């Protein structure tokens, strides 16, 4: 009986170390995606700010210069805003891949491991009939 308890304790310790390592790796992966997403949102904001500046310059040019110059400025502004939209979509995708910050695979593995240990423990304590 003592050997069984000792073996169970050793197996549980080993299992827990493995699951903790899996959880750490999983959270690191999710944090990387979240960081990339946050950086992409920042970049999108900067590009959108440039687009706003160009559109403002276009409005000024529309009043002061001939039609061709302001039309070119508007076109550049629209392109910059389209780029900002694309970068924002990329950022949203990265953040969604990194959330929720829960080690889902490790949690599921741990749940299964606990169930397996419970099942094995019940089997080890079930009296066997001799033929």
Wavefront OBJ file of the C-alpha trace (Angstrom):
o trace
v 0.000 0.000 0.000
v 2.858 2.371 0.864
v 4.506 1.699 -2.486
v 1.250 2.500 -4.270
v 0.931 5.838 -2.477
v 4.582 6.626 -3.195
v 4.188 5.758 -6.878
v 0.986 7.791 -7.097
v 2.719 10.778 -5.519
v 5.670 10.507 -7.904
v 3.406 10.183 -10.940
v 1.266 13.132 -9.847
v 4.344 15.316 -9.303
v 5.703 14.444 -12.728
v 2.330 14.999 -14.323
v 1.874 18.368 -12.629
v 5.336 19.566 -13.738
v 4.504 18.610 -17.319
v 1.150 20.382 -17.236
v 2.664 23.526 -15.693
v 5.275 23.602 -18.476
v 2.552 23.176 -21.119
v 0.545 26.006 -19.547
v 3.628 28.257 -19.533
v 4.330 27.565 -23.209
v 0.698 28.107 -24.163
v 0.481 31.428 -22.310
v 3.746 32.592 -23.905
v 2.307 31.863 -27.358
v -0.897 33.763 -26.582
v 1.038 36.720 -25.165
v 3.048 36.948 -28.403
v -0.148 37.177 -30.471
v -1.579 39.799 -28.149
v 1.626 41.852 -28.362
v 1.632 41.690 -32.155
v -2.001 42.749 -32.219
v -1.363 45.698 -29.918
v 1.582 46.789 -32.087
v -0.549 46.526 -35.217
v -3.270 48.678 -33.622
v -0.622 51.286 -32.782
v 0.672 51.225 -36.363
v -2.889 51.552 -37.678
v -3.407 54.628 -35.523
v -0.211 56.227 -36.824
v -1.089 55.565 -40.475
v -4.620 56.896 -39.883
v -3.125 60.055 -38.387
v -1.004 60.549 -41.518
v -4.145 60.017 -43.611
v -5.956 62.667 -41.649
v -3.024 65.049 -42.143
v -3.058 64.439 -45.880
v -6.824 64.959 -46.053
v -6.451 68.221 -44.184
v -3.708 69.295 -46.577
v -5.995 68.287 -49.458
v -8.761 70.525 -48.159
v -6.322 73.424 -47.995
v -4.997 72.660 -51.462
v -8.555 72.449 -52.781
v -9.078 76.035 -51.841
v -5.686 77.346 -52.950
v -4.588 75.354 -55.959
v -5.964 73.924 -59.134
v -8.183 70.843 -59.109
v -5.431 68.350 -60.045
v -3.290 69.019 -56.934
v -6.022 68.605 -54.361
v -7.416 65.568 -56.137
v -4.014 63.924 -55.866
v -3.851 64.763 -52.159
v -7.311 63.247 -51.578
v -6.270 60.093 -53.401
v -3.165 59.734 -51.201
v -5.264 60.278 -48.079
v -7.788 57.632 -49.090
v -5.007 55.135 -49.821
v -3.420 55.776 -46.408
v -6.759 55.261 -44.673
v -7.274 52.006 -46.591
v -3.849 50.846 -45.390
v -4.821 51.779 -41.826
v -7.971 49.675 -42.166
v -5.960 46.679 -43.349
v -3.473 47.006 -40.497
v -6.338 47.338 -37.997
v -7.899 44.116 -39.299
v -4.543 42.360 -38.920
v -4.294 43.667 -35.346
v -7.790 42.462 -34.517
v -6.928 38.990 -35.815
v -3.726 38.845 -33.755
v -5.484 39.918 -30.546
v -8.315 37.422 -31.084
v -5.763 34.594 -31.519
v -4.118 35.549 -28.237
v -7.273 35.697 -26.146
v -8.619 34.481 -23.830
v -5.406 34.268 -21.813
v -6.222 30.773 -20.600
v -4.069 27.698 -21.261
v -6.915 25.729 -22.826
v -4.965 22.624 -23.901
v -3.173 22.375 -20.555
v -6.445 22.804 -18.638
v -8.121 20.058 -20.668
v -5.113 17.741 -20.276
v -5.061 18.331 -16.529
v -8.779 17.553 -16.262
v -8.266 14.291 -18.173
v -5.220 13.394 -16.082
v -7.106 13.904 -12.819
v -9.948 11.742 -14.137
v -7.473 9.025 -15.167
v -5.811 9.062 -11.747
v -9.204 8.882 -10.026
v -10.203 5.979 -12.268
v -6.900 4.177 -11.667
v -7.194 4.796 -7.906
v -10.688 3.252 -7.871
v -9.455 0.243 -9.877
v -6.507 -0.288 -7.514
v -8.865 -0.352 -4.512
v -11.581 -2.522 -6.043
v -11.474 -6.019 -4.539
v -10.889 -8.707 -7.119
v -12.575 -12.051 -6.821
v -10.410 -15.126 -7.130
v -11.677 -17.970 -9.338
l 1 2 3 4 5 6 7 8 9 10 11 12 13 14 15 16 17 18 19 20 21 22 23 24 25 26 27 28 29 30 31 32 33 34 35 36 37 38 39 40 41 42 43 44 45 46 47 48 49 50 51 52 53 54 55 56 57 58 59 60 61 62 63 64 65 66 67 68 69 70 71 72 73 74 75 76 77 78 79 80 81 82 83 84 85 86 87 88 89 90 91 92 93 94 95 96 97 98 99 100 101 102 103 104 105 106 107 108 109 110 111 112 113 114 115 116 117 118 119 120 121 122 123 124 125 126 127 128 129 130 131
